[in-house]
Amino acid sequence: MRSIIFATNNKNKVSEIRAVLKDSFQIISLKEAGIDIDIPEPHQTLEENAREKSATIYTITGKDCFSEDTGLEVAALNNEPGVRSARYAGDESDFKKNTEKLLENLKGHMDRQARFRTVISLMLNGKEYSFEGICNGTITNKEIGTNGFGYDPVFIPEGSTKTFAEMTMDEKNQYSHRKKATAKFAAFLNTQHGKD
C-alpha cells in the first residue's frame, strides 16, 4: 500500500481523511512520521498556507506528502473568518472562543450564508498539485450537537437540517468540503499509481 505523509498535527483531520480514503493509501501523521514541528500559516490565502505546509514537510523528508488548509467563509462578514478560521478569536486556536466570536459578530444579520472551503496541496515527486472542495450552508444562531470539531456545531450544510456536529462521520462525509477535496486528491493519486 502506498504511504503518504499528512502534514498536520490535527487528529480530527487525520481521522476524516482516513475515513474518506479507507484502505486506498496509508496516511501517516506528522507524529507517526516522528516530525515534531508546528508549521506556521503566515499567508493570506488557504492555497498559500497549504503549500507552505506541504513544501516544508517535503523539504524535511524528501517523501511524498500533502497538507490542507480549511476556512469558513461567511458572506455577511466579508468572508471572515476565512484564512484566520483556526485563530479567529486569538492566536491560541480555541474552537469554543472562535465559535462564540462568530455568533457574536453575526448578531442582527439576516444573511447567514456561509461555506467551508478546503484546499489540499500535494507534493508528489517534487511537484505540487492542488485540489479544492467547497460545502455551502448556513450558520445557526447557537451551537447544536457535540460531534466533530471547529465550527461544526454552528454549520448546517445545504440539503440537511442537521449541523455537522449532529452528524456521524459517514453523514458528514456526504456533504463535507474536506471529503470533496480528498476525493479529487485520491482520484488523482490513483491515476499516478505505478507511474513513479
C-alpha positions in Angstrom: 0.0 0.0 0.0 1.3 3.4 -0.9 2.1 5.6 2.1 1.9 9.4 2.2 2.6 11.9 5.0 -0.2 14.2 6.0 1.4 17.4 7.2 -0.9 18.1 10.2 -0.9 17.7 14.0 -4.8 17.7 14.0 -6.1 14.3 14.9 -9.6 15.1 13.8 -8.4 16.0 10.3 -6.4 12.8 10.1 -9.5 10.8 11.1 -11.6 12.5 8.5 -9.1 11.9 5.6 -8.6 8.3 6.6 -12.4 7.8 6.7 -12.6 9.0 3.1 -9.6 7.2 1.7 -10.3 4.0 3.7 -7.6 1.4 2.6 -6.5 3.1 -0.6 -3.4 4.7 0.9 -1.6 4.6 4.2 -1.9 8.1 5.8 0.9 8.9 8.1 0.5 11.8 10.5 3.4 14.1 11.4 3.6 12.5 14.9 3.7 9.0 13.3 6.4 10.2 11.0 8.4 11.4 14.0 8.2 15.0 12.9 7.6 17.4 15.8 7.1 20.8 14.4 4.3 23.4 14.2 4.4 24.8 10.7 3.4 28.5 10.5 0.4 29.6 8.4 1.5 33.2 7.7 -0.2 33.7 4.4 -3.4 35.5 3.3 -4.9 32.6 1.3 -5.7 29.0 2.0 -3.8 27.9 -1.1 -0.5 29.6 0.1 -0.8 28.2 3.6 -1.4 24.7 2.3 1.6 25.0 0.0 3.7 26.2 2.9 3.0 23.1 4.9 3.4 20.5 2.2 6.6 22.2 0.9 8.1 22.3 4.4 7.5 18.6 5.1 8.7 17.6 1.6 11.9 19.6 2.2 12.4 17.9 5.6 11.6 14.3 4.4 12.0 14.2 0.7 8.9 12.0 0.7 5.5 12.4 -0.9 3.3 14.4 1.4 0.2 16.6 1.4 -1.4 19.2 3.6 -4.7 21.0 3.7 -6.0 24.4 4.9 -9.6 25.0 5.5 -11.5 28.1 6.1 -15.1 29.1 6.9 -16.2 32.0 4.7 -19.3 33.8 5.9 -20.9 36.1 3.3 -22.2 38.8 5.8 -18.8 39.1 7.3 -16.9 39.7 4.1 -15.9 36.1 4.0 -14.4 36.1 7.5 -13.0 34.2 9.3 -11.6 32.7 6.1 -7.9 32.0 6.3 -8.0 33.0 10.0 -10.6 30.4 10.9 -8.5 28.4 13.4 -7.3 31.6 15.2 -10.3 33.9 14.7 -10.6 34.7 18.4 -6.8 34.8 19.1 -3.5 33.0 18.4 -4.2 30.1 20.8 -6.6 28.4 18.3 -9.5 27.9 20.7 -12.5 26.3 18.9 -15.0 27.4 21.5 -13.9 31.1 21.5 -13.8 31.1 17.7 -17.4 29.9 17.5 -18.6 32.4 20.2 -16.9 35.3 18.3 -18.5 34.2 15.1 -22.0 34.0 16.6 -21.5 37.4 18.3 -20.3 39.0 15.0 -23.4 37.6 13.2 -25.9 39.0 15.7 -28.5 41.0 13.8 -27.6 39.7 10.4 -30.4 38.1 8.5 -28.0 36.6 5.9 -26.4 33.5 7.5 -25.0 32.1 4.3 -21.5 30.5 4.6 -19.3 28.0 3.0 -16.4 25.8 4.1 -13.6 25.7 1.7 -10.7 23.2 1.8 -7.5 23.3 -0.3 -5.2 20.3 -0.4 -1.6 20.8 -1.5 0.1 17.6 -2.7 3.8 17.3 -3.1 4.4 14.3 -5.4 7.9 13.5 -6.7 8.8 17.1 -6.0 5.9 18.7 -7.9 2.9 20.4 -6.3 -0.7 19.7 -7.2 -3.7 21.5 -5.7 -7.3 20.3 -5.0 -10.3 22.2 -3.7 -13.6 21.2 -2.0 -16.5 23.5 -1.1 -19.5 22.9 1.1 -22.2 25.6 1.1 -24.5 26.1 4.0 -25.8 28.4 6.7 -24.8 29.5 10.2 -27.1 28.7 13.1 -28.0 31.1 16.0 -26.5 28.8 18.6 -24.3 25.7 18.9 -26.1 22.4 18.3 -24.5 19.0 18.6 -21.4 17.5 20.2 -19.6 15.7 17.4 -16.9 17.0 15.1 -14.7 20.0 15.8 -14.2 23.6 15.0 -17.3 25.4 13.7 -19.2 22.1 13.2 -21.9 22.9 15.9 -23.0 26.1 14.1 -22.8 25.0 10.4 -25.7 23.3 8.6 -24.7 22.1 5.1 -27.0 22.8 2.2 -29.5 19.9 1.8 -29.6 19.0 5.5 -31.4 20.2 8.7 -28.6 19.0 11.0 -25.4 20.8 11.9 -22.1 18.9 11.2 -21.8 18.4 15.0 -25.1 16.4 15.0 -23.9 14.0 12.3 -21.9 10.8 12.3 -18.6 10.9 10.3 -20.3 9.0 7.5 -23.2 11.5 7.4 -20.8 14.4 7.5 -18.8 12.9 4.6 -21.9 13.1 2.4 -21.5 16.9 2.4 -18.0 17.6 3.6 -15.7 20.1 1.9 -12.8 18.0 3.1 -14.4 14.9 1.6 -14.8 16.6 -1.8 -11.2 17.8 -1.9 -10.0 14.5 -0.7 -12.0 12.6 -3.4 -10.3 14.7 -6.1 -6.9 14.2 -4.5 -7.5 10.4 -4.2 -8.7 10.1 -7.8 -5.5 12.0 -9.0 -3.3 9.7 -6.8 -4.9 6.6 -8.3 -4.1 7.9 -11.8 -0.5 8.4 -10.8 -0.2 5.0 -9.1 2.5 3.0 -10.8 3.9 5.9 -12.8 6.7 6.6 -10.4 
